[in-house]
C-alpha cells in the first residue's frame, strides 16, 4: 500500500470493518430490533443490518467471515450486532469470550408471559394451521394441566437459566439489561442507560422519538437511511390473539419463582406480575 494510503488509514479516515465490541444477545421478541434501530441513530455506532448468527449457526466460518459481515467503521466508531438466539445458545458465551473478553452484552428482557405470546404469534403467522396458544402451552393440550416447559415459547422465558451460563464467562457488570416494557413506554430513558453503558455521548434522546398512536408504539422522526418519520416494520408490534385469563394467570404463577431468581441475579426488579 502507498504511504499516502497508510497515513490515511492510520488517521482513521479510511473505514475498516471491525469485529463487534458490543452485542445485542437477546431475548427473542424482547424488543431487540427496536433497541438496535434506536442505538444506531448514534453517529458513533455502526450496526450490522441483519442478524449474522455467527456464534450459533455460522461459527465454523471463522472470524474473518464474521468481520466481513460487519459495516465499515471509522476510528472511534463502535460496531454492534444483534442476534437474539445468542442468549440461549450453549456455546455462545465461551465463543464470545474467545473473540473478546471485554465484549459488552445487551439483553432486552420482557415479561415471559407476553414474550411467549409474542413468540407464538410470530410462529402462527408463518403457519396458519397452528393450534391455539392455550392448546400448545400445556402438556397434552389440556387447559389447566402442566405447563409444557419443552415448548420453545415457554422455555425461552426461563431467563435465569440462560443467564447462569453467561455469568460463567462474563462479569455481571459487562451485561446491560434493558426492560422491553420501558423500551416501549419511555425509549429515551432506556437509550440513556444504553449510551452510558457503551461509553457514548448522550446523543439519542427524547427528541428522536414520537408515539405513533395508530401503531401504538414509539417511532422515529428520522434515522440512518430515512429522512422522514417512520416506525418499525409490520412484523414488529403485531396484534396478539386473545388468551384465556385463567391461562394467563397459570402462566404468571408458573414464571413467578423463575422471575424472582432472575431479579436476584441481576439486582433488578422488572416488575412482571
Ligand atoms: P410484538 O410484535 O409481539 O408486539 P424483537 O425485535 O426482539 O423480535 O421484538 C419484537 C417486539 O418488540 C414486538 O413484539 C414489540 O412489542 C416490541 N417493540 C418494542 N419497541 C417497539 C417499537 N418501537 N415498535 C414496534 N415494536 C416494538
py3Dmol code that shows the C-alpha trace and the ligand (Angstrom):
import py3Dmol

protein = """\
ATOM      1  CA  UNK A   1       0.000   0.000   0.000  1.00  0.00           C
ATOM      2  CA  UNK A   2       1.120   3.540  -0.726  1.00  0.00           C
ATOM      3  CA  UNK A   3       2.463   5.750   2.084  1.00  0.00           C
ATOM      4  CA  UNK A   4      -0.359   8.205   1.456  1.00  0.00           C
ATOM      5  CA  UNK A   5      -2.964   5.492   1.902  1.00  0.00           C
ATOM      6  CA  UNK A   6      -1.207   4.196   5.024  1.00  0.00           C
ATOM      7  CA  UNK A   7      -1.322   7.683   6.545  1.00  0.00           C
ATOM      8  CA  UNK A   8      -4.979   7.999   5.626  1.00  0.00           C
ATOM      9  CA  UNK A   9      -5.692   4.705   7.332  1.00  0.00           C
ATOM     10  CA  UNK A  10      -3.623   5.473  10.403  1.00  0.00           C
ATOM     11  CA  UNK A  11      -5.512   8.699  10.874  1.00  0.00           C
ATOM     12  CA  UNK A  12      -8.685   6.686  10.994  1.00  0.00           C
ATOM     13  CA  UNK A  13     -10.043   8.385   7.895  1.00  0.00           C
ATOM     14  CA  UNK A  14     -10.441   5.197   5.981  1.00  0.00           C
ATOM     15  CA  UNK A  15     -13.312   2.983   7.030  1.00  0.00           C
ATOM     16  CA  UNK A  16     -12.447  -0.575   8.035  1.00  0.00           C
ATOM     17  CA  UNK A  17     -14.590  -3.487   9.135  1.00  0.00           C
ATOM     18  CA  UNK A  18     -14.115  -4.440  12.778  1.00  0.00           C
ATOM     19  CA  UNK A  19     -15.404  -7.271  14.896  1.00  0.00           C
ATOM     20  CA  UNK A  20     -18.220  -6.042  17.156  1.00  0.00           C
ATOM     21  CA  UNK A  21     -17.373  -4.679  20.573  1.00  0.00           C
ATOM     22  CA  UNK A  22     -20.994  -4.869  21.683  1.00  0.00           C
ATOM     23  CA  UNK A  23     -23.700  -7.444  21.024  1.00  0.00           C
ATOM     24  CA  UNK A  24     -27.443  -7.492  21.496  1.00  0.00           C
ATOM     25  CA  UNK A  25     -27.682 -11.138  22.525  1.00  0.00           C
ATOM     26  CA  UNK A  26     -31.419 -11.400  23.248  1.00  0.00           C
ATOM     27  CA  UNK A  27     -34.045 -12.103  24.053  1.00  0.00           C
ATOM     28  CA  UNK A  28     -36.093 -13.109  21.064  1.00  0.00           C
ATOM     29  CA  UNK A  29     -39.281 -10.965  20.913  1.00  0.00           C
ATOM     30  CA  UNK A  30     -37.987  -8.772  23.697  1.00  0.00           C
ATOM     31  CA  UNK A  31     -37.698  -5.662  21.536  1.00  0.00           C
ATOM     32  CA  UNK A  32     -34.238  -6.351  20.106  1.00  0.00           C
ATOM     33  CA  UNK A  33     -34.934  -4.772  16.703  1.00  0.00           C
ATOM     34  CA  UNK A  34     -36.248  -1.601  18.342  1.00  0.00           C
ATOM     35  CA  UNK A  35     -33.136  -1.358  20.503  1.00  0.00           C
ATOM     36  CA  UNK A  36     -30.792  -1.830  17.559  1.00  0.00           C
ATOM     37  CA  UNK A  37     -32.640   0.689  15.372  1.00  0.00           C
ATOM     38  CA  UNK A  38     -32.635   3.220  18.195  1.00  0.00           C
ATOM     39  CA  UNK A  39     -28.976   2.916  19.179  1.00  0.00           C
ATOM     40  CA  UNK A  40     -27.743   3.010  15.594  1.00  0.00           C
ATOM     41  CA  UNK A  41     -29.044   6.565  15.244  1.00  0.00           C
ATOM     42  CA  UNK A  42     -25.927   7.461  17.211  1.00  0.00           C
ATOM     43  CA  UNK A  43     -23.183   8.707  14.880  1.00  0.00           C
ATOM     44  CA  UNK A  44     -20.546   6.728  16.779  1.00  0.00           C
ATOM     45  CA  UNK A  45     -22.399   3.447  16.323  1.00  0.00           C
ATOM     46  CA  UNK A  46     -22.444   1.246  13.247  1.00  0.00           C
ATOM     47  CA  UNK A  47     -24.602  -1.853  13.195  1.00  0.00           C
ATOM     48  CA  UNK A  48     -24.821  -4.935  11.051  1.00  0.00           C
ATOM     49  CA  UNK A  49     -28.239  -4.660   9.410  1.00  0.00           C
ATOM     50  CA  UNK A  50     -29.436  -8.238   9.564  1.00  0.00           C
ATOM     51  CA  UNK A  51     -28.846 -10.958  12.131  1.00  0.00           C
ATOM     52  CA  UNK A  52     -25.493 -12.575  11.369  1.00  0.00           C
ATOM     53  CA  UNK A  53     -25.981 -15.702  13.530  1.00  0.00           C
ATOM     54  CA  UNK A  54     -22.241 -16.107  13.897  1.00  0.00           C
ATOM     55  CA  UNK A  55     -21.995 -17.521  17.409  1.00  0.00           C
ATOM     56  CA  UNK A  56     -24.682 -20.102  16.756  1.00  0.00           C
ATOM     57  CA  UNK A  57     -25.060 -21.196  13.109  1.00  0.00           C
ATOM     58  CA  UNK A  58     -22.032 -19.729  11.337  1.00  0.00           C
ATOM     59  CA  UNK A  59     -19.230 -20.158  13.841  1.00  0.00           C
ATOM     60  CA  UNK A  60     -17.428 -22.668  11.620  1.00  0.00           C
ATOM     61  CA  UNK A  61     -16.963 -19.909   9.016  1.00  0.00           C
ATOM     62  CA  UNK A  62     -14.436 -18.201  11.227  1.00  0.00           C
ATOM     63  CA  UNK A  63     -13.765 -14.683  12.462  1.00  0.00           C
ATOM     64  CA  UNK A  64     -12.708 -13.333   9.046  1.00  0.00           C
ATOM     65  CA  UNK A  65     -16.115 -14.254   7.713  1.00  0.00           C
ATOM     66  CA  UNK A  66     -17.775 -12.608  10.699  1.00  0.00           C
ATOM     67  CA  UNK A  67     -15.746  -9.430  10.254  1.00  0.00           C
ATOM     68  CA  UNK A  68     -16.643  -9.277   6.570  1.00  0.00           C
ATOM     69  CA  UNK A  69     -20.301  -9.059   7.637  1.00  0.00           C
ATOM     70  CA  UNK A  70     -19.684  -6.006   9.774  1.00  0.00           C
ATOM     71  CA  UNK A  71     -20.221  -2.467   8.487  1.00  0.00           C
ATOM     72  CA  UNK A  72     -17.157  -0.314   7.733  1.00  0.00           C
ATOM     73  CA  UNK A  73     -16.305   1.979  10.615  1.00  0.00           C
ATOM     74  CA  UNK A  74     -14.089   4.967  11.187  1.00  0.00           C
ATOM     75  CA  UNK A  75     -11.822   5.214  14.182  1.00  0.00           C
ATOM     76  CA  UNK A  76     -13.840   5.815  17.313  1.00  0.00           C
ATOM     77  CA  UNK A  77     -16.969   4.217  15.934  1.00  0.00           C
ATOM     78  CA  UNK A  78     -18.375   1.233  17.729  1.00  0.00           C
ATOM     79  CA  UNK A  79     -19.515  -1.885  15.885  1.00  0.00           C
ATOM     80  CA  UNK A  80     -22.621  -3.640  17.137  1.00  0.00           C
ATOM     81  CA  UNK A  81     -24.512  -6.718  16.026  1.00  0.00           C
ATOM     82  CA  UNK A  82     -27.725  -8.332  17.210  1.00  0.00           C
ATOM     83  CA  UNK A  83     -28.750 -11.958  17.032  1.00  0.00           C
ATOM     84  CA  UNK A  84     -31.279 -12.816  19.759  1.00  0.00           C
ATOM     85  CA  UNK A  85     -30.592 -16.552  19.647  1.00  0.00           C
ATOM     86  CA  UNK A  86     -27.129 -15.988  21.135  1.00  0.00           C
ATOM     87  CA  UNK A  87     -28.701 -15.659  24.575  1.00  0.00           C
ATOM     88  CA  UNK A  88     -29.933 -19.269  24.532  1.00  0.00           C
ATOM     89  CA  UNK A  89     -27.035 -20.845  22.591  1.00  0.00           C
ATOM     90  CA  UNK A  90     -24.975 -23.060  24.880  1.00  0.00           C
ATOM     91  CA  UNK A  91     -21.642 -22.416  23.165  1.00  0.00           C
ATOM     92  CA  UNK A  92     -22.146 -18.684  22.669  1.00  0.00           C
ATOM     93  CA  UNK A  93     -20.759 -17.379  25.993  1.00  0.00           C
ATOM     94  CA  UNK A  94     -17.451 -19.195  25.533  1.00  0.00           C
ATOM     95  CA  UNK A  95     -17.211 -18.221  21.881  1.00  0.00           C
ATOM     96  CA  UNK A  96     -17.916 -14.551  22.523  1.00  0.00           C
ATOM     97  CA  UNK A  97     -15.370 -14.549  25.325  1.00  0.00           C
ATOM     98  CA  UNK A  98     -12.819 -16.054  22.952  1.00  0.00           C
ATOM     99  CA  UNK A  99     -13.428 -13.289  20.440  1.00  0.00           C
ATOM    100  CA  UNK A 100     -13.040 -10.549  23.011  1.00  0.00           C
ATOM    101  CA  UNK A 101     -13.453 -10.954  26.770  1.00  0.00           C
ATOM    102  CA  UNK A 102     -14.419  -7.284  27.116  1.00  0.00           C
ATOM    103  CA  UNK A 103     -17.378  -7.529  24.723  1.00  0.00           C
ATOM    104  CA  UNK A 104     -20.344  -5.587  26.069  1.00  0.00           C
ATOM    105  CA  UNK A 105     -23.548  -7.565  26.162  1.00  0.00           C
ATOM    106  CA  UNK A 106     -27.012  -6.085  25.868  1.00  0.00           C
ATOM    107  CA  UNK A 107     -30.083  -8.095  26.796  1.00  0.00           C
ATOM    108  CA  UNK A 108     -33.612  -6.823  26.249  1.00  0.00           C
ATOM    109  CA  UNK A 109     -35.960  -8.712  28.534  1.00  0.00           C
ATOM    110  CA  UNK A 110     -39.742  -8.706  28.617  1.00  0.00           C
ATOM    111  CA  UNK A 111     -42.408 -10.332  30.766  1.00  0.00           C
ATOM    112  CA  UNK A 112     -42.021 -14.022  29.852  1.00  0.00           C
ATOM    113  CA  UNK A 113     -45.801 -14.406  29.546  1.00  0.00           C
ATOM    114  CA  UNK A 114     -46.167 -11.660  26.919  1.00  0.00           C
ATOM    115  CA  UNK A 115     -42.926 -12.774  25.325  1.00  0.00           C
ATOM    116  CA  UNK A 116     -44.308 -16.300  24.937  1.00  0.00           C
ATOM    117  CA  UNK A 117     -47.483 -14.976  23.292  1.00  0.00           C
ATOM    118  CA  UNK A 118     -45.390 -12.760  21.015  1.00  0.00           C
ATOM    119  CA  UNK A 119     -43.222 -15.741  20.079  1.00  0.00           C
ATOM    120  CA  UNK A 120     -46.320 -17.854  19.429  1.00  0.00           C
ATOM    121  CA  UNK A 121     -47.905 -15.061  17.337  1.00  0.00           C
ATOM    122  CA  UNK A 122     -44.813 -14.909  15.150  1.00  0.00           C
ATOM    123  CA  UNK A 123     -44.775 -18.692  14.660  1.00  0.00           C
ATOM    124  CA  UNK A 124     -48.525 -18.792  13.963  1.00  0.00           C
ATOM    125  CA  UNK A 125     -48.181 -16.050  11.348  1.00  0.00           C
ATOM    126  CA  UNK A 126     -45.957 -18.401   9.367  1.00  0.00           C
ATOM    127  CA  UNK A 127     -48.095 -21.476   9.997  1.00  0.00           C
ATOM    128  CA  UNK A 128     -51.810 -20.713   9.793  1.00  0.00           C
ATOM    129  CA  UNK A 129     -52.936 -24.229  10.785  1.00  0.00           C
ATOM    130  CA  UNK A 130     -51.185 -23.970  14.134  1.00  0.00           C
ATOM    131  CA  UNK A 131     -53.087 -24.923  17.297  1.00  0.00           C
ATOM    132  CA  UNK A 132     -54.165 -22.213  19.701  1.00  0.00           C
ATOM    133  CA  UNK A 133     -51.775 -20.823  22.302  1.00  0.00           C
ATOM    134  CA  UNK A 134     -53.839 -22.446  25.067  1.00  0.00           C
ATOM    135  CA  UNK A 135     -53.501 -25.861  23.407  1.00  0.00           C
ATOM    136  CA  UNK A 136     -49.753 -25.503  22.910  1.00  0.00           C
ATOM    137  CA  UNK A 137     -48.803 -24.206  26.330  1.00  0.00           C
ATOM    138  CA  UNK A 138     -49.996 -27.192  28.364  1.00  0.00           C
ATOM    139  CA  UNK A 139     -48.838 -30.791  28.207  1.00  0.00           C
ATOM    140  CA  UNK A 140     -51.497 -32.874  26.366  1.00  0.00           C
ATOM    141  CA  UNK A 141     -53.046 -29.612  25.215  1.00  0.00           C
ATOM    142  CA  UNK A 142     -55.430 -29.692  28.156  1.00  0.00           C
ATOM    143  CA  UNK A 143     -56.123 -26.269  29.596  1.00  0.00           C
ATOM    144  CA  UNK A 144     -55.114 -26.217  33.228  1.00  0.00           C
ATOM    145  CA  UNK A 145     -52.736 -29.183  33.104  1.00  0.00           C
ATOM    146  CA  UNK A 146     -48.945 -28.939  33.469  1.00  0.00           C
ATOM    147  CA  UNK A 147     -47.139 -26.106  31.666  1.00  0.00           C
ATOM    148  CA  UNK A 148     -45.062 -27.542  28.830  1.00  0.00           C
ATOM    149  CA  UNK A 149     -41.537 -26.345  29.584  1.00  0.00           C
ATOM    150  CA  UNK A 150     -40.195 -28.085  26.496  1.00  0.00           C
ATOM    151  CA  UNK A 151     -42.209 -25.753  24.252  1.00  0.00           C
ATOM    152  CA  UNK A 152     -39.890 -23.033  22.919  1.00  0.00           C
ATOM    153  CA  UNK A 153     -42.085 -20.035  23.771  1.00  0.00           C
ATOM    154  CA  UNK A 154     -42.214 -21.173  27.416  1.00  0.00           C
ATOM    155  CA  UNK A 155     -38.658 -22.489  27.721  1.00  0.00           C
ATOM    156  CA  UNK A 156     -37.123 -19.271  26.443  1.00  0.00           C
ATOM    157  CA  UNK A 157     -38.747 -17.341  29.268  1.00  0.00           C
ATOM    158  CA  UNK A 158     -36.605 -19.073  31.892  1.00  0.00           C
ATOM    159  CA  UNK A 159     -34.115 -16.225  31.733  1.00  0.00           C
ATOM    160  CA  UNK A 160     -32.243 -17.176  34.905  1.00  0.00           C
ATOM    161  CA  UNK A 161     -31.181 -20.462  33.314  1.00  0.00           C
ATOM    162  CA  UNK A 162     -29.532 -18.865  30.288  1.00  0.00           C
ATOM    163  CA  UNK A 163     -28.058 -16.025  32.304  1.00  0.00           C
ATOM    164  CA  UNK A 164     -26.326 -18.558  34.554  1.00  0.00           C
ATOM    165  CA  UNK A 165     -24.322 -19.751  31.552  1.00  0.00           C
ATOM    166  CA  UNK A 166     -23.274 -16.238  30.535  1.00  0.00           C
ATOM    167  CA  UNK A 167     -22.166 -15.428  34.058  1.00  0.00           C
ATOM    168  CA  UNK A 168     -19.658 -18.278  33.921  1.00  0.00           C
ATOM    169  CA  UNK A 169     -17.802 -16.295  31.263  1.00  0.00           C
ATOM    170  CA  UNK A 170     -18.662 -12.639  31.869  1.00  0.00           C
ATOM    171  CA  UNK A 171     -18.969 -10.485  34.975  1.00  0.00           C
ATOM    172  CA  UNK A 172     -22.446  -9.079  35.557  1.00  0.00           C
ATOM    173  CA  UNK A 173     -21.023  -5.585  35.026  1.00  0.00           C
ATOM    174  CA  UNK A 174     -20.435  -6.415  31.360  1.00  0.00           C
ATOM    175  CA  UNK A 175     -24.114  -7.088  30.789  1.00  0.00           C
ATOM    176  CA  UNK A 176     -26.823  -4.471  30.485  1.00  0.00           C
ATOM    177  CA  UNK A 177     -30.434  -5.487  30.926  1.00  0.00           C
ATOM    178  CA  UNK A 178     -32.966  -3.386  29.112  1.00  0.00           C
ATOM    179  CA  UNK A 179     -36.612  -3.545  30.058  1.00  0.00           C
ATOM    180  CA  UNK A 180     -38.623  -4.370  26.947  1.00  0.00           C
ATOM    181  CA  UNK A 181     -41.653  -2.748  28.584  1.00  0.00           C
ATOM    182  CA  UNK A 182     -39.825   0.519  29.266  1.00  0.00           C
ATOM    183  CA  UNK A 183     -38.337   0.490  25.786  1.00  0.00           C
ATOM    184  CA  UNK A 184     -41.939   0.916  24.594  1.00  0.00           C
ATOM    185  CA  UNK A 185     -43.137   3.288  27.327  1.00  0.00           C
ATOM    186  CA  UNK A 186     -40.069   5.503  27.508  1.00  0.00           C
ATOM    187  CA  UNK A 187     -37.424   4.629  24.921  1.00  0.00           C
ATOM    188  CA  UNK A 188     -35.308   7.704  25.715  1.00  0.00           C
ATOM    189  CA  UNK A 189     -34.702   6.571  29.317  1.00  0.00           C
ATOM    190  CA  UNK A 190     -33.565   3.132  28.236  1.00  0.00           C
ATOM    191  CA  UNK A 191     -31.406   4.629  25.475  1.00  0.00           C
ATOM    192  CA  UNK A 192     -29.725   6.880  28.006  1.00  0.00           C
ATOM    193  CA  UNK A 193     -28.740   3.811  30.013  1.00  0.00           C
ATOM    194  CA  UNK A 194     -27.505   2.088  26.870  1.00  0.00           C
ATOM    195  CA  UNK A 195     -25.374   5.034  25.742  1.00  0.00           C
ATOM    196  CA  UNK A 196     -23.834   5.411  29.215  1.00  0.00           C
ATOM    197  CA  UNK A 197     -23.081   1.690  29.331  1.00  0.00           C
ATOM    198  CA  UNK A 198     -21.411   1.790  25.918  1.00  0.00           C
ATOM    199  CA  UNK A 199     -19.388   4.873  26.875  1.00  0.00           C
ATOM    200  CA  UNK A 200     -21.107   7.031  24.266  1.00  0.00           C
ATOM    201  CA  UNK A 201     -22.179  10.646  24.447  1.00  0.00           C
ATOM    202  CA  UNK A 202     -25.901  11.008  25.082  1.00  0.00           C
ATOM    203  CA  UNK A 203     -26.956  11.842  21.554  1.00  0.00           C
ATOM    204  CA  UNK A 204     -30.118   9.746  21.215  1.00  0.00           C
ATOM    205  CA  UNK A 205     -32.738  11.493  23.350  1.00  0.00           C
ATOM    206  CA  UNK A 206     -36.492  12.025  23.634  1.00  0.00           C
ATOM    207  CA  UNK A 207     -36.184  14.398  20.673  1.00  0.00           C
ATOM    208  CA  UNK A 208     -35.746  11.426  18.364  1.00  0.00           C
ATOM    209  CA  UNK A 209     -38.993   9.690  19.311  1.00  0.00           C
ATOM    210  CA  UNK A 210     -42.679  10.262  18.919  1.00  0.00           C
ATOM    211  CA  UNK A 211     -45.508   7.999  19.918  1.00  0.00           C
ATOM    212  CA  UNK A 212     -47.459   6.839  16.881  1.00  0.00           C
ATOM    213  CA  UNK A 213     -50.990   6.261  18.139  1.00  0.00           C
ATOM    214  CA  UNK A 214     -52.006   4.209  15.086  1.00  0.00           C
ATOM    215  CA  UNK A 215     -49.103   1.831  15.564  1.00  0.00           C
ATOM    216  CA  UNK A 216     -49.288   2.015  19.343  1.00  0.00           C
ATOM    217  CA  UNK A 217     -45.505   2.185  19.612  1.00  0.00           C
ATOM    218  CA  UNK A 218     -42.740   4.755  19.672  1.00  0.00           C
ATOM    219  CA  UNK A 219     -41.414   5.612  16.234  1.00  0.00           C
ATOM    220  CA  UNK A 220     -38.517   7.675  14.954  1.00  0.00           C
ATOM    221  CA  UNK A 221     -38.512  11.160  13.478  1.00  0.00           C
ATOM    222  CA  UNK A 222     -35.540  10.263  11.339  1.00  0.00           C
ATOM    223  CA  UNK A 223     -32.637   7.856  11.269  1.00  0.00           C
ATOM    224  CA  UNK A 224     -29.958   6.437   9.025  1.00  0.00           C
ATOM    225  CA  UNK A 225     -31.447   5.905   5.590  1.00  0.00           C
ATOM    226  CA  UNK A 226     -34.744   7.603   6.491  1.00  0.00           C
ATOM    227  CA  UNK A 227     -35.227  11.332   6.421  1.00  0.00           C
ATOM    228  CA  UNK A 228     -38.952  11.085   7.175  1.00  0.00           C
ATOM    229  CA  UNK A 229     -40.617   9.841  10.369  1.00  0.00           C
ATOM    230  CA  UNK A 230     -41.047   6.096  10.405  1.00  0.00           C
ATOM    231  CA  UNK A 231     -41.956   3.135  12.577  1.00  0.00           C
ATOM    232  CA  UNK A 232     -40.548  -0.378  12.699  1.00  0.00           C
ATOM    233  CA  UNK A 233     -41.951  -2.793  10.115  1.00  0.00           C
ATOM    234  CA  UNK A 234     -45.249  -4.680  10.167  1.00  0.00           C
ATOM    235  CA  UNK A 235     -43.713  -7.710  11.881  1.00  0.00           C
ATOM    236  CA  UNK A 236     -42.889  -5.610  14.946  1.00  0.00           C
ATOM    237  CA  UNK A 237     -45.853  -4.788  17.139  1.00  0.00           C
ATOM    238  CA  UNK A 238     -48.255  -7.458  15.932  1.00  0.00           C
ATOM    239  CA  UNK A 239     -51.721  -7.891  17.395  1.00  0.00           C
ATOM    240  CA  UNK A 240     -51.709 -10.743  19.869  1.00  0.00           C
ATOM    241  CA  UNK A 241     -54.530 -13.302  19.985  1.00  0.00           C
ATOM    242  CA  UNK A 242     -56.940 -13.351  22.893  1.00  0.00           C
ATOM    243  CA  UNK A 243     -55.701 -15.697  25.588  1.00  0.00           C
ATOM    244  CA  UNK A 244     -57.980 -17.072  28.290  1.00  0.00           C
ATOM    245  CA  UNK A 245     -57.277 -15.078  31.515  1.00  0.00           C
ATOM    246  CA  UNK A 246     -57.173 -18.312  33.536  1.00  0.00           C
ATOM    247  CA  UNK A 247     -54.342 -19.498  31.312  1.00  0.00           C
ATOM    248  CA  UNK A 248     -52.547 -16.173  31.699  1.00  0.00           C
ATOM    249  CA  UNK A 249     -52.773 -16.457  35.479  1.00  0.00           C
ATOM    250  CA  UNK A 250     -51.463 -20.022  35.400  1.00  0.00           C
ATOM    251  CA  UNK A 251     -48.504 -18.848  33.364  1.00  0.00           C
ATOM    252  CA  UNK A 252     -47.785 -15.917  35.641  1.00  0.00           C
ATOM    253  CA  UNK A 253     -47.783 -18.262  38.617  1.00  0.00           C
ATOM    254  CA  UNK A 254     -45.527 -20.634  36.719  1.00  0.00           C
ATOM    255  CA  UNK A 255     -42.946 -17.987  35.839  1.00  0.00           C
ATOM    256  CA  UNK A 256     -43.002 -16.116  39.181  1.00  0.00           C
ATOM    257  CA  UNK A 257     -40.298 -18.123  41.011  1.00  0.00           C
ATOM    258  CA  UNK A 258     -38.035 -18.083  37.954  1.00  0.00           C
ATOM    259  CA  UNK A 259     -38.525 -14.349  37.529  1.00  0.00           C
ATOM    260  CA  UNK A 260     -37.603 -13.858  41.198  1.00  0.00           C
ATOM    261  CA  UNK A 261     -34.384 -15.751  40.621  1.00  0.00           C
ATOM    262  CA  UNK A 262     -33.653 -13.584  37.612  1.00  0.00           C
ATOM    263  CA  UNK A 263     -34.319 -10.409  39.632  1.00  0.00           C
ATOM    264  CA  UNK A 264     -31.922 -11.661  42.298  1.00  0.00           C
ATOM    265  CA  UNK A 265     -29.208 -12.447  39.790  1.00  0.00           C
ATOM    266  CA  UNK A 266     -29.437  -9.107  38.003  1.00  0.00           C
ATOM    267  CA  UNK A 267     -30.286  -6.980  41.020  1.00  0.00           C
ATOM    268  CA  UNK A 268     -33.197  -5.514  39.041  1.00  0.00           C
ATOM    269  CA  UNK A 269     -36.894  -5.925  39.710  1.00  0.00           C
ATOM    270  CA  UNK A 270     -38.528  -5.811  36.301  1.00  0.00           C
ATOM    271  CA  UNK A 271     -41.982  -5.679  37.856  1.00  0.00           C
ATOM    272  CA  UNK A 272     -43.555  -8.536  35.941  1.00  0.00           C
ATOM    273  CA  UNK A 273     -46.808  -9.593  37.592  1.00  0.00           C
TER     274      UNK A 273
END
"""
ligand_1 = """\
27
LIG
P -44.864 -7.883 19.285
O -44.805 -7.848 17.788
O -45.285 -9.183 19.811
O -45.669 -6.752 19.872
P -37.894 -8.451 18.570
O -37.447 -7.305 17.723
O -36.900 -8.811 19.614
O -38.400 -9.586 17.754
O -39.130 -7.939 19.423
C -40.371 -7.633 18.839
C -41.169 -6.848 19.846
O -40.596 -5.549 20.027
C -42.587 -6.565 19.442
O -43.379 -7.655 19.837
C -42.917 -5.271 20.199
O -43.752 -5.471 21.302
C -41.561 -4.780 20.694
N -41.264 -3.382 20.433
C -40.564 -2.596 21.278
N -40.465 -1.362 20.805
C -41.112 -1.344 19.615
C -41.356 -0.325 18.653
N -40.898 0.909 18.836
N -42.056 -0.655 17.547
C -42.523 -1.910 17.379
N -42.321 -2.915 18.261
C -41.621 -2.638 19.374
"""
view = py3Dmol.view(width=600, height=400)
view.addModel(protein, "pdb")
view.setStyle({"model": 0}, {"cartoon": {"style": "trace"}})
view.addModel(ligand_1, "xyz")
view.setStyle({"model": 1}, {"stick": {}})
view.zoomTo()
view.show()
